[in-house]
Amino acid sequence: MSKVEIFRTFVRFGLVGVFATVLHYGIYWVLQRFIEVNTAYTIAYFLAFIANFYLTSYFTFGTSPTWRKLIGMGGAHLINWLFQLVLLNLFIWLGVHQKWAPLPVFAISVPVNFLLVRFVFTAKNKK
Protein backbone atom coordinates (compact mmCIF):
# COMPACT_ATOMS: atom_id res chain seq x y z
CA MET A 1 0.00 0.00 0.00
CA SER A 2 1.21 3.49 -0.81
CA LYS A 3 1.28 6.19 1.86
CA VAL A 4 -1.74 7.85 0.23
CA GLU A 5 -3.71 4.59 0.28
CA ILE A 6 -2.78 4.01 3.91
CA PHE A 7 -3.89 7.55 4.76
CA ARG A 8 -7.23 7.12 2.94
CA THR A 9 -7.77 3.79 4.67
CA PHE A 10 -6.99 5.41 8.01
CA VAL A 11 -9.51 8.20 7.31
CA ARG A 12 -12.22 5.66 6.39
CA PHE A 13 -11.25 3.63 9.46
CA GLY A 14 -11.60 6.81 11.51
CA LEU A 15 -15.08 7.52 10.16
CA VAL A 16 -16.21 3.98 10.88
CA GLY A 17 -14.50 4.14 14.25
CA VAL A 18 -16.25 7.38 15.17
CA PHE A 19 -19.60 5.85 14.24
CA ALA A 20 -18.87 2.63 16.17
CA THR A 21 -17.56 4.59 19.15
CA VAL A 22 -20.61 6.85 19.27
CA LEU A 23 -22.86 3.79 18.97
CA HIS A 24 -20.87 2.00 21.70
CA TYR A 25 -20.93 5.00 24.01
CA GLY A 26 -24.62 5.71 23.39
CA ILE A 27 -25.63 2.16 24.24
CA TYR A 28 -23.27 2.12 27.24
CA TRP A 29 -24.59 5.47 28.50
CA VAL A 30 -28.16 4.15 28.51
CA LEU A 31 -27.33 0.73 29.96
CA GLN A 32 -24.94 1.89 32.72
CA ARG A 33 -27.87 3.65 34.33
CA PHE A 34 -29.65 0.32 34.83
CA ILE A 35 -27.05 -2.46 34.98
CA GLU A 36 -23.50 -3.03 36.21
CA VAL A 37 -20.86 -0.95 34.38
CA ASN A 38 -18.75 -3.81 32.97
CA THR A 39 -21.85 -5.63 31.73
CA ALA A 40 -23.17 -2.46 30.11
CA TYR A 41 -19.80 -1.81 28.50
CA THR A 42 -19.58 -5.37 27.17
CA ILE A 43 -23.08 -5.43 25.69
CA ALA A 44 -22.49 -2.07 24.03
CA TYR A 45 -19.10 -3.22 22.76
CA PHE A 46 -20.57 -6.35 21.18
CA LEU A 47 -23.39 -4.49 19.42
CA ALA A 48 -21.01 -1.83 18.11
CA PHE A 49 -18.60 -4.59 17.01
CA ILE A 50 -21.21 -6.12 14.70
CA ALA A 51 -21.85 -2.78 12.99
CA ASN A 52 -18.12 -2.05 12.93
CA PHE A 53 -17.29 -5.37 11.27
CA TYR A 54 -19.60 -4.82 8.31
CA LEU A 55 -18.65 -1.17 7.87
CA THR A 56 -14.94 -1.98 8.17
CA SER A 57 -15.22 -4.72 5.60
CA TYR A 58 -17.28 -2.87 2.98
CA PHE A 59 -16.36 0.78 3.53
CA THR A 60 -12.89 0.87 5.07
CA PHE A 61 -11.16 -1.92 3.19
CA GLY A 62 -13.57 -2.49 0.26
CA THR A 63 -13.76 -6.23 0.84
CA SER A 64 -16.52 -8.72 1.42
CA PRO A 65 -17.05 -9.95 4.95
CA THR A 66 -15.92 -13.54 5.49
CA TRP A 67 -15.89 -15.90 8.43
CA ARG A 68 -12.09 -15.72 8.44
CA LYS A 69 -12.20 -11.92 8.72
CA LEU A 70 -14.93 -12.08 11.35
CA ILE A 71 -12.82 -14.47 13.43
CA GLY A 72 -9.68 -12.38 12.87
CA MET A 73 -11.42 -9.12 13.69
CA GLY A 74 -13.13 -10.83 16.62
CA GLY A 75 -9.72 -11.87 17.96
CA ALA A 76 -8.38 -8.35 17.51
CA HIS A 77 -11.45 -6.95 19.23
CA LEU A 78 -11.24 -9.48 22.04
CA ILE A 79 -7.77 -8.14 22.81
CA ASN A 80 -9.06 -4.57 22.43
CA TRP A 81 -12.12 -5.24 24.62
CA LEU A 82 -9.95 -6.64 27.43
CA PHE A 83 -7.58 -3.68 27.09
CA GLN A 84 -10.53 -1.29 27.23
CA LEU A 85 -12.07 -2.96 30.28
CA VAL A 86 -8.78 -2.64 32.15
CA LEU A 87 -8.55 1.03 31.16
CA LEU A 88 -12.23 1.66 32.00
CA ASN A 89 -11.82 0.27 35.50
CA LEU A 90 -8.52 2.12 35.94
CA PHE A 91 -10.12 5.46 35.04
CA ILE A 92 -13.10 4.78 37.32
CA TRP A 93 -10.66 3.85 40.11
CA LEU A 94 -8.78 7.12 39.45
CA GLY A 95 -12.02 9.01 40.05
CA VAL A 96 -13.42 9.58 36.57
CA HIS A 97 -17.21 9.21 36.74
CA GLN A 98 -18.43 6.00 35.11
CA LYS A 99 -20.50 8.04 32.68
CA TRP A 100 -17.38 9.72 31.27
CA ALA A 101 -14.72 7.05 31.84
CA PRO A 102 -15.09 5.52 28.34
CA LEU A 103 -13.95 8.73 26.66
CA PRO A 104 -10.24 8.53 27.62
CA VAL A 105 -10.44 4.76 27.07
CA PHE A 106 -11.47 5.35 23.45
CA ALA A 107 -8.70 7.91 22.94
CA ILE A 108 -6.08 5.36 23.98
CA SER A 109 -7.51 2.21 22.43
CA VAL A 110 -8.55 3.40 18.95
CA PRO A 111 -5.00 3.69 17.50
CA VAL A 112 -4.11 0.25 18.91
CA ASN A 113 -7.27 -1.21 17.41
CA PHE A 114 -6.51 0.31 13.98
CA LEU A 115 -3.21 -1.56 13.84
CA LEU A 116 -4.80 -4.86 14.87
CA VAL A 117 -7.74 -4.61 12.46
CA ARG A 118 -5.60 -3.38 9.58
CA PHE A 119 -3.48 -6.49 9.96
CA VAL A 120 -6.57 -8.73 9.82
CA PHE A 121 -7.97 -7.10 6.68
CA THR A 122 -4.70 -6.71 4.79
CA ALA A 123 -2.90 -9.95 5.68
CA LYS A 124 -2.64 -12.37 2.76
CA ASN A 125 -4.10 -15.87 3.06
CA LYS A 126 -1.40 -18.43 3.71
CA LYS A 127 -2.33 -21.94 2.74
Residue pairs with C-beta under 8 A, 6 or more apart in sequence:
1 9
1 122
9 60
9 61
9 118
10 114
12 59
12 60
13 56
13 60
13 114
13 117
13 118
15 59
16 52
16 55
16 56
16 59
16 60
17 52
17 110
17 113
17 114
19 51
19 52
19 55
20 48
20 49
20 51
20 52
20 55
21 48
21 106
21 110
23 44
23 47
23 48
23 51
24 44
24 45
24 47
24 48
24 102
25 44
25 102
25 103
25 106
26 44
27 40
27 43
27 44
27 47
27 48
28 40
28 41
28 44
28 102
29 99
31 39
31 40
31 43
31 44
32 40
32 41
32 98
32 99
34 40
37 88
37 92
37 98
38 85
38 88
38 89
41 84
41 85
41 88
41 102
42 81
42 85
45 77
45 81
45 84
49 74
49 77
52 77
53 65
53 69
53 70
53 73
54 65
56 73
56 117
56 121
57 63
57 64
57 65
57 69
57 121
58 64
58 65
60 121
61 121
61 122
63 69
63 121
68 125
69 120
69 121
72 120
72 121
72 123
73 117
73 120
73 121
75 120
76 113
76 116
76 117
76 119
76 120
77 113
77 116
77 117
79 116
80 109
80 112
80 113
80 116
83 109
83 112
84 102
84 105
84 106
84 109
87 104
87 105
87 108
87 109
88 101
88 102
88 105
91 101
91 104
91 105
92 98
92 101
96 104
